[in-house]
Amino acid sequence: MKINRRLFVASGIGLGLTAGAARAAGKVAGLVANSEADQTGALQAAIDDAAARRVRLELPAGVFRTGSLVLRPGSVVSGAGALTVLRFIGSAAFVSATGAAGVSLSRMSFDGGSRPVAGTGALLAFTGCADLELAGVTVTASSANGISIAGSNGRVTECAISKVAKAALFSMDSTLLISGNSISQCGNNGILVWRSKAGEDGSQVLNNAISAVRSDDGGTGQNGNGVNVYRAGSVQVAGNRITDCAYSAIRGNAASNISMTGNTCQRIGEVALYSEFGFSGALIANNIVDGAATGVSVTNFNEGGRLAVVQGNLIRNLLRREHEPEDKRGEGIAVEADTLVAGNTIETAPTCGILLGWGSYMRDVSATGNLIRGCRVGVLVSSDTGAGAALISGNLISGARDGAIRAHDKGRVFGPDLAKGAATTGRVTISGNSVG
């Protein structure tokens, strides 16, 4: 019979350098895979023993029914990939750690069975944990959040989270690398990166696949988002594929210096890429949006929302929400204050390709070098006398059915096509646009 390290670990026998890990793993060797027995006590004892010895706990293959488990400082627990399944039988958080540095979970599955989760509101809950690592972990069937992380730093990578009633991953007051994860079938949100008060965060949300995010708890945008960043500054959201979200693919709320770059967003119910309320600074660049009510919105100058670059995005196949009494949308890009809109390609927007300003809420906006095709109106610019300056220059506008550049009063289009000849009104400058 061929002997290997995994056999040693699973059987509780070890030699040489594997002895420490094997002794810790030996504490769970007596567990019977696929048994109906409650194995909480044995698993907790193994966790405590391995942490005390400062060795890795390696769980064998099998399905193990367990209640709440508490990780200790330095707990490093791994399994045999999809072959190791911990199945929740109820109580508080499935797995939790508080004030525990150096915790690591890898290569195992946690099945919540949609059982009620008391206290923490998540299957896996971590508070005040420095250098936290979750890698290659599967979390499924949570009646609340999948994973919650508060006041911590670390990494969540290559995990799969699905069938959660609330959010897949809820980060509060933490700085995390969230990368390469697969997230689907969420009741309210995919990834939440929040702060209890506005401040620097620096989390990175990179190269995740997020799909099928509903808005079960309703609202006007607090739910239904692939990624939601709230009051967290300097968060990077890049390279993600986000599809089939009830509201937004990426939504920054009071999130200053947010960057949304290189994401692909499809079949989004409201605004695909959103920077709203009291923020200062947003970079929205090189994204693809295929199917949404609005491609990009940079808004709420009335709440202090300002300062953005919207550049190099490909936006198409937009729709108007005719069922909504007022908020019908249908714009490719909508901006309000201190924003450059440049080098974007926008196709088939049923309201307009670019919307500049809303009533008096417009200041120092520039739309230059954009390609706008097959939209009802190419560019709409606010006519309010209290609005600030706008530059509309060097755009190629093709097939605009109701005019290339026109004035609007809070969405009501009126007046002549301003693209017919250069125009300067003192606050709006229009020049060098090509209309076909």
N, C-alpha and C positions, 0 to 999 in steps of 0.2 A: 504494500500500500504506500502510495506516495505521501510523504509528510510535508506539510507547509506551515507557514506562520499562522495563517487563519485557523487551521485545525488546532494548533497549540492554544490559541487564544480562546476559541470556542469551548475547548475541553478543560480549560483552566490549567493546562500544563505548559510550562515555558522553559527555555534554556537561554543562557547567555544574556544578550542585550534585551531580549523580549520578556524576561522574567517579570519585571515590574508591571508591565502592562498586562501580562497574562494573569498574575495574581489578582489584579483588580477585576479583570474580566471573569475570573473564576468564581467571583461572588454571585454571578448571574447564570453560571453554567447549569445549575439545577432547575432553572425555569423550563417549563414545558411549552414549546411553541404551539400556538393555536389553541391553547387551553382556555376554558371559560373562567378559570380561577383569577382572582384579584392578585396581581403581582407587584402592587405598589411598594410594599414593605421591602421586598428583596431588591427591587430596583433602587429605591432610595438608599438602602444600606450600601449597595455597590457604588453609587454616586459619592456618598460620604467617604467611603474607604479610599476610593481612587483619588479624591481631592486631598485627603489627608496625606496620602503617600506621594502626591504630586506626580501621578502617572496617568496615562490615557486610559479611559474606560472604553473597551471595544465590545459592543453588543453583537451577539450572533444573529444570524438570520432567523426570522420567525415573526409571528404576530403575538404581541404581548398586551394584555388588557391591564390598564393602570389608571389610578386616580392622579392627584396632583403630585408633581415632583419638583423639588427645589434644588437648584444648582448652587454650588459653593464657589468661593474664590478659587480660580485656577481649574475649575471643572473643564475637562476636555473629553467629550463623549462622541464617539463615532460608531457607525454601523456598517452593514454590508450593502449599502445602497438601498435600492427599492425592496430588497429582501428583508430588511429590518423595519417592522411597522409597530409603532406604539399606538394603541387604540384607547381612546379616552373613555372612562366610565363615569365621569362627572365630578363635581365639586368646584373648587376655585380654578385658577388658571391651570392649564394642563402642565406646562413647564414654566417655572419662573426663577428669577434671580434678582436680588437686591443688593447693591453695594458690592458686587462680586466682580473683581477685575480678572481679565484673562479667560473669560468663559468662551468655549468653542463647542458648537454642535455641527456635525457634518455627516452626510451620507446616510440619512435615515428618514422615515416618513412618520408624520403625526396625523392621525385620523381623529378628528373631533367628534365625529358621529352626529353633528348638529345638536349636541347636548348643551344645556344651559351652562354658561361660564360666569361664575360669581366673581365679584371684586374687580379684577383688572380689566375685564372686558376684552380679553384676547386669549387665544389658545396658548401662545408663547408670549410671555411678558417679562421685560427686562428693564430695571430701573437703576440708575447710577452705576452702570457697568462700563468700566474703561476697557478698551481693546477687546470689544465683543466681536465674535466671528460666527456667522451662520453661513455655511457653505454646502451646497448640494442637498439642502433639506427640502422635503415636500410637506406642505401644510394644507390640509383639506377639511371641508365640512365643519366650519366654525359658525356658531350661532351669533358671534359678535365679530370682532376684528380677528384677522389671522395672526399677525405678529404686532406687538406694541413695544416700542423702545423709547424710554424717557431718560433725559439727563445722562446720555451715554455717548460713546464714540466707538466706531468700528466699521465692520463690513457685512453686508448681506449680499452674497453673490451666488449665482447659479442655482437659486432656489425656485421651487414651483409652488405657487399659492393659488388655490381655487376654491370655489363654492363657499365663499364667506358672506355672511349677512351684512357686514358693515364694510370696513376697508381691509384690503389685503395686508398692507404694511402701514402702520401709523407711527411716525417719528415725531416726538415732541422734545424740543430743547436739546437735540442731539446733532452730532455731526457724523454723517455716515457716507460711505461709498455703497451705493445701491446699484448693482451692475449685473447684467446677464441673467436676470430673473424672468420667469414666465408667470404671468398673472392673468387670471381669467375668472369669469362668472362671479363678479362682486356685486353685492347689493347696493352699495353706495359709492365707493371710491376704490381706485387701484392703490396708488401710493400717496400718502399724506406726509408732507414735510412742514411742520408747524413750529411756531415759537409762542410761548405764553405772553411775550411782549416783543415788539419789533426789535430786531438786532441781527448781527452777523450770524450766519449759520455755516455756509460753505459746504453743504452736502452736495454730492454728485449723484445724479440719477442718469445712468448711462446704459445704453444698449439693452434695454429691457423690452420684452414683448408683452403688451397689455391689451386685453380684449374683453368685450362683453361686460361693460360696466353700467349698471342700472342706476336708478335714483329712487330706490324703494321708500326712503323717508321723505321724499318730495323736496320742496324748496325751489329757489330760483337760481341755483348754481352751486350751492354748498355741497351738493351731492351730484353724482353722475359724471365724475371726472377721472380720466386716466391718471393724471398727476395733478395734485393740488398743493401749491406752495403758499403758506399763509404766514405773513409777518416775518418770514425767514429770509435774510439778506444773502446775496452772493451765491445763490443756488444755481448750479449748472444742470440743465436738462438736455441731454444730447444723444442722438443716435438711436432713439427709441422708435419702435413700431407700435402705434396705438390705434386701435380700431373699435368701432361699434360702442361708442360711449354716449350716454343719454345727453350730456351737456358738453363738456370740453375735453379735448385731448390733454392739454396742459393749461392750467389756470393759475396765474399768479395773482394773489390778493394781498395788497399792501406789502409786496415782496420786492424790495429795491435791489437793483443790480442783478436781476434775474437774467439768465441767458437760456434761450430755447433755440438750439441749432441742430440741423441735420436730422430732424425727426420726420417720420412718415406717418401721416394721420389720415384715416379713411372712415367714412360713414359716421360723422360726428353730429349730434343732434342740435347743438347750438353753435357757439363760437369755438373753433378748433384751437386757436392759440390766443390766450387772453391775458392781458396785463391790466389790472383794474384797481380802483380805489387808491389809497394813499401811498403810492410808490414813487421812487425817483430813480430812473434808469432801467431800461429793458433792451436787450438785444434779441431780436427775433429774425433769424437769418438761415437761409439755405434749407428751409423745410419744404416738404410736400404736403399739401392738403388736397384730398380728392373726396369731395362730398362733405358739406357742412352748411349750416345756415349763414355763417360768416367765417371767412378764413382766418383773419387776424383782427383783433380789436385792442386798441390802446386807448383807454378811456378814463372817465371820472376825474377830469381836470377840476371839477367842482370840489373834489375831495383831496386835491393835491397831486393827483396822478399826472406825471409829466416825464419827459425826456426819454426818447426811445429811438432806436434804429430798426427799421423794418426793411430788410434787403435780401434780394436774391431768392425769394420764395416762389414756388410754383403752386398756384391755387386754381382749382377748377371744379366744375360740377357742383355749384352752389345752389341752394334752394331758398325759397321764401316760405316762412311758416304762416300760411294763410289762415290757419286755425286760431292764431293768436290775435286778440283784439287790437293790440298796438305794436308789440315787439316782433314784427314780421321778419326783419333783417333781410338777408339776400345780398350783402356786400362782400366784395373780395377782401378789402382792407379798410378799416375804419380807425381814424386817429383824431386826437384832439389837440395836444399841446407839445411843443418843442420836439417835434418828431420828423425824422427824415424817412421818406418812403422812396426807395430807389432800386431799380434793376429787378423788379418783380415781374412775373408773368402771370396774368390773371385771365381766365377764360370762363365764359358762360356764368356770369353773375346776374341774377334776375332783377336786382335793384340797381347796382352800379359796381364798377370795378374798384374805385377808390372813393371813400367818403371822408371829406376833410371838415372837421368841426361839427358841433351840434349846438345850434343857437349861438349864444355868446361864448360858448366854451370852445374857442379855437385860438391858438397863439403859435406863431412861428412854425408853420408846417410846410414841408417841401415835398412835392411829388415830381420826381425827375427820372427820366430814362426808363419808365415802365412800359411793358407791352400789355395792352388791354384788348382782348378780342371777344366779340360776340356777347357783349354785355348790354343791358338795356340802356344805361348811360355810362360813359367812360369814367368821368370824374364829376362828383358833386361837391360843391364848396359852399360853406355856410354864408348866407346873405346877411346875417345879423350885423347891425351897425356897431355893436359892442364887441364883435369878434376881432381877433388880431390878424397878423399877416400870413399870407399863403403864397407860395411860389408853385406854379404848375408849368413845367417846362420840359421840352425834349421827349415827351411821351409819344409812343406810337399807339393810336387808338383806331381799331378796325372793327367795323360792323356794329357800331353802337346804334341801336334802333331809335332811341329817343334823344340823341344828341351826344356829342363827344364830351363837352364840358358845360355843365349847367349849374345854376344857383339852386340852393334848397333852403327851406325854412323848416327846420326840425323834421326833415324827411319829405316835405312837400316840395316837389320839383316845379319850378316856374321860370319864365323868361326865355330869352333866346339862347342859341348855342354860342357860348363864349369862345369856342375854339376858332370861330370864323374870323381870323385876323388877330393880331397881337392886341392885348388888352391890359391896361394898368389902371386900377381904380384908387390907388393910394395905399390900399392894404392887400389887394390881390393882384399878383402879376402873372400873366399868361403869355407864354411865348414859345415859339419853336416846336410846337407839337405837330405831329404828322397824323392826319385824319384820313381814313380810307373806308 
